Amino acid sequence: MAFSRRNFLKYAAMSAGGTVLADTPFISAEARAKAEGGNVKYVPTSCEMCFWKCGAVAKVVDGKVVKLEGNPYHPQSRGKLCARGQGGIGQLYDEDRLKHPMILDGPRGEGKYRKASWDEALTLVAKKMQAIADKYGPESLAMMSHGSPGDYFTNVLKAMGSRNIAFPSFAQCKGIRDVAWELTFGHKPGTSCERVDLENSRVIVLFGTHLGENMHNSQNQEFAEAVGRGAKIICVDPRYSTAASKSSFWLPIKPGTDTALLLTWINIVISEGLYDKEYVEKYTVGFDEVKEAVQEYTPEWAAQETELPMRQIVESVRELCRYAPNVVVHPGRHYSWYGNDTQRARAVAILNALLGTWGRKGGMWLPAKAKFASFNDGAPAYPPANKPPVIKGDFPFAGGEGVTQVLRDTTITGNPYPIKAWIVAGTNLMKALPDQRLTRKAIDNLDLLVAVDLFPTETVMLADVILPECTYLERHDGLYKISTREAGVAIRQPAVEPMYETKPAWWIGSELCKKLGLNEYAVKGNGMDAWEGRMRRQAKVGTLILISYPSIPVMSLSQIVKNRISQRIINLFLAPFQKKSNCTVMSWKGKALIRYPNMSRLNILRKTCSA
């Protein structure tokens, strides 16, 4: 719609006395809808085209979503959406969407299905799940998921007594990185977004992090602003990426040798006295051991390993140190590269610690402190698992998200016990996991595969029962905490009614609980309004500050508090860190552990520094 002078004046007059909803930077959505006339409305919600969960505003005309915009009040979108976010309309109206429940009507893999009602499909799933639990134990039921649908089926499995729940994004994406930072700082470097203060950073180091090409909305905005104001970029990437084209130093490193470069940089920082001595003394342990461990990693050695000019190796890290602590070595994402990835991430974390970036302006900001309590709506505690889950395998530091390949391997071998049913929600395991042959072999060992999805993916078309979920633009999801520089509570709410016979995942999970006789774990109430009632109850008890639920849907978020990133030193830890390994509890408070017990010399040998 063109902004004529007449329309502008109409908007301005209407917004002057109106309630501010999601809007453009200068006029409210309510005013826009009134000025445009007709059956127009603007619905604030939260995008789920990726994990960033940007605030979005859907323009709805005559019951159809015609445009998506970024919510200017939401810190993850700041008024903009990426290309993927704009694709939400395409997802909503895609003709290939799953439209109704289906039950396999032939051999698995031949794609022969018959249409079923929701009652028939859920009754069949519940009957088979119960039979498997009775025969093999509830731990034989497993779930693998990505995105918000997993919450509702996690509830189902835990209510039945299984803890075999895993998320491919952990092992295939950021879990390796998170473990490394937890071992160093006691905290992950971020959840939905990395806590990098790009807008105030003077030097930004990127190891294969493709800012300017990926969909990390607010971070890309900050990166563009940083480049615009003259921040120096050091890009370590074999490929001349968009970020490399903006860099002061482009280091086209030999693939597989990133750790060699990092160890040498750490050596230079220490040997030349370029580290933050006061910060290291006050906030770290293990400095002397690291100093000794990296002495052999000289610039000459790194030049051989990485095939980078020695002068470039030395000059780039000196430039980084010149502006410390207002610098950041980006933690990165999608970390499954070479096999030594946890130690590579540890080296990145240690370098940040030596430069004093944690909690510093231009470095790693700490999230605003605001409590968002768990909410079970009066449901009883889950029954304890009869047998421990297998999701960690031989990886003692793996988090609660589990290692998906371990579930797959257990399904194939039956050791230490059989896994006979999978619920797969919102993830295409045939593409997400390495080695499709093993994934297919595991699926063939199942007595039940249930797929909850939007589209007929490769995994969906191997399922025994297909349950079609509606898109994020057609459903509510639970209130969730925004934890960035600002803390708040956000909502996802439908812009339009669900199309076809699709249902929201919360409804599918709740109805499945009822079919299994687990009514106490189902959503209270009946119909599609039941979930909104739950959110209203959650808003009353969910945070340190009482939330007015009616204010959330009109903004899509309720702001609580902002973090003061300008404070020079913020407590290095928000809480003490503890890890249990080999029955020995190792813990520390308030300090970054740059040398971890039983990980002498960072467990990095020269042979692991090369591809």
HELIX and SHEET records of a PDB file:
HELIX    1   1 ARG A    5  ALA A   16  1                                  12    
HELIX    2   2 ALA A   29  GLU A   36  1                                   8    
HELIX    3   3 ALA A   83  GLN A   86  1                                   4    
HELIX    4   4 GLY A   88  LEU A   92  1                                   5    
HELIX    5   5 TRP A  118  TYR A  136  1                                  19    
HELIX    6   6 PRO A  138  SER A  140  5                                   3    
HELIX    7   7 PRO A  149  MET A  160  1                                  12    
HELIX    8   8 PRO A  168  SER A  169  1                                   2    
HELIX    9   9 PHE A  170  LYS A  174  3                                   5    
HELIX   10  10 GLY A  175  PHE A  185  1                                  11    
HELIX   11  11 LEU A  198  ASN A  200  5                                   3    
HELIX   12  12 ASN A  217  GLY A  228  1                                  12    
HELIX   13  13 THR A  242  SER A  245  1                                   4    
HELIX   14  14 ASP A  258  SER A  271  1                                  14    
HELIX   15  15 LYS A  277  TYR A  283  1                                   7    
HELIX   16  16 PHE A  287  ALA A  293  1                                   7    
HELIX   17  17 PRO A  299  THR A  306  1                                   8    
HELIX   18  18 MET A  310  ARG A  322  1                                  13    
HELIX   19  19 ASP A  341  LEU A  355  1                                  15    
HELIX   20  20 THR A  404  THR A  413  1                                  10    
HELIX   21  21 LEU A  429  ALA A  432  1                                   4    
HELIX   22  22 GLN A  436  ASP A  444  1                                   9    
HELIX   23  23 VAL A  460  LEU A  462  5                                   3    
HELIX   24  24 TYR A  472  GLU A  474  5                                   3    
HELIX   25  25 ALA A  505  LYS A  515  1                                  11    
HELIX   26  26 ASN A  519  TYR A  521  5                                   3    
HELIX   27  27 ALA A  530  VAL A  541  1                                  12    
HELIX   28  28 SER A  551  MET A  555  1                                   5    
HELIX   29  29 SER A  600  ASN A  603  5                                   4    
HELIX   30  30 ARG A  606  CYS A  609  1                                   4    
SHEET    1   A 3 VAL A  40  SER A  46  0                                        
SHEET    2   A 3 GLY A  55  VAL A  61 -1                                        
SHEET    3   A 3 LYS A  64  GLY A  70 -1                                        
SHEET    1   B 7 TYR A 113  LYS A 115  0                                        
SHEET    2   B 7 MET A 102  LEU A 104 -1                                        
SHEET    3   B 7 VAL A 465  PRO A 468 -1                                        
SHEET    4   B 7 LEU A 448  ASP A 453  1                                        
SHEET    5   B 7 ALA A 421  ALA A 425  1                                        
SHEET    6   B 7 LEU A 141  SER A 145  1                                        
SHEET    7   B 7 ILE A 165  ALA A 166  1                                        
SHEET    1   C 4 PHE A 249  LEU A 251  0                                        
SHEET    2   C 4 LYS A 232  VAL A 236  1                                        
SHEET    3   C 4 VAL A 203  PHE A 207  1                                        
SHEET    4   C 4 VAL A 327  VAL A 329  1                                        
SHEET    1   D 2 THR A 284  VAL A 285  0                                        
SHEET    2   D 2 ALA A 592  LEU A 593  1                                        
SHEET    1   E 3 ASP A 477  SER A 483  0                                        
SHEET    2   E 3 GLU A 486  ARG A 492 -1                                        
SHEET    3   E 3 LEU A 557  LYS A 562 -1                                        
SHEET    1   F 2 PHE A 577  SER A 581  0                                        
SHEET    2   F 2 THR A 584  TRP A 588 -1                                        
END                                                                             
